[in-house]
Amino acid sequence: MPTKQTQAVGGDSAPPVLLTLAEAASLCRTSPRTWRSWDAAGRVPRAIRIGRTKLWRAAELTAWIAAGCPRRAHWQWPTPIAANEP
């Protein structure tokens, strides 16, 4: 039976590219309920919707944390410098 955990080709496990609500909340050491509240208030980066599921980019959350967790209105992903790199 397949599990929700994904594995890279060749059987090596790789860190997830997209995080669920629970995983994103855990990354920020908060509860899923608080994460939902922050999302509704625009305090976290915008999620990607796949069907009815909301997922957050792991790389974006890491960069957002490194930038000091700015509100969504002040956050830009990818950063203009990173977008122009070859």
C-alpha positions as CSV (number, residue, x, y, z in Angstrom):
1,M,0.0,0.0,0.0
2,P,1.5,3.4,-1.0
3,T,2.3,5.9,1.8
4,K,2.2,9.7,1.8
5,Q,6.0,9.9,2.2
6,T,7.7,10.2,-1.2
7,Q,11.0,8.7,-2.1
8,A,13.5,9.9,-4.7
9,V,14.3,7.7,-7.7
10,G,16.6,4.9,-6.7
11,G,15.2,4.5,-3.3
12,D,17.1,7.3,-1.6
13,S,14.8,9.5,0.5
14,A,15.0,13.2,-0.3
15,P,13.6,16.1,1.6
16,P,10.1,17.1,0.5
17,V,9.7,20.0,-2.0
18,L,6.2,20.8,-0.9
19,L,5.0,20.7,2.7
20,T,1.6,20.0,4.1
21,L,0.0,22.4,6.6
22,A,1.1,20.2,9.5
23,E,4.7,20.0,8.1
24,A,4.9,23.8,7.5
25,A,3.6,24.4,11.0
26,S,6.1,22.0,12.5
27,L,8.9,23.7,10.6
28,C,7.9,27.0,12.3
29,R,7.4,25.2,15.6
30,T,3.7,26.1,15.9
31,S,0.5,24.2,15.8
32,P,-1.5,23.6,12.7
33,R,-4.4,25.7,14.2
34,T,-2.0,28.6,14.6
35,W,-0.6,28.1,11.1
36,R,-4.1,28.2,9.6
37,S,-4.8,31.4,11.6
38,W,-1.6,33.0,10.3
39,D,-2.4,31.9,6.8
40,A,-5.8,33.5,6.9
41,A,-4.3,36.7,8.3
42,G,-1.6,36.9,5.6
43,R,1.3,36.3,8.0
44,V,2.8,33.4,6.0
45,P,3.8,32.9,2.4
46,R,1.0,32.0,-0.1
47,A,0.3,28.3,-0.4
48,I,0.0,26.4,-3.7
49,R,-3.3,24.7,-4.2
50,I,-3.5,21.3,-5.8
51,G,-7.1,20.3,-5.8
52,R,-8.4,21.1,-2.3
53,T,-5.0,20.7,-0.7
54,K,-2.8,23.6,0.3
55,L,0.9,23.0,0.1
56,W,3.9,25.3,0.9
57,R,7.3,25.3,-0.9
58,A,9.9,24.1,1.5
59,A,12.6,26.3,-0.1
60,E,10.3,29.4,0.1
61,L,9.6,28.8,3.8
62,T,13.3,28.4,4.6
63,A,14.0,31.7,2.8
64,W,11.0,33.4,4.4
65,I,12.3,32.4,7.9
66,A,15.8,33.6,7.0
67,A,14.3,37.0,6.0
68,G,12.7,37.4,9.4
69,C,9.2,36.1,8.6
70,P,7.7,39.2,6.9
71,R,4.0,39.5,6.2
72,R,2.7,38.1,2.9
73,A,2.2,41.7,1.5
74,H,5.9,42.4,2.0
75,W,7.2,39.0,0.9
76,Q,8.2,38.3,-2.7
77,W,9.2,34.8,-4.0
78,P,11.4,34.2,-5.8
79,T,13.4,37.2,-4.9
80,P,14.2,39.5,-8.0
81,I,17.9,38.6,-7.8
82,A,17.3,34.9,-7.7
83,A,14.8,35.1,-10.6
84,N,17.4,36.8,-12.9
85,E,20.2,34.3,-12.2
86,P,21.1,32.0,-15.1
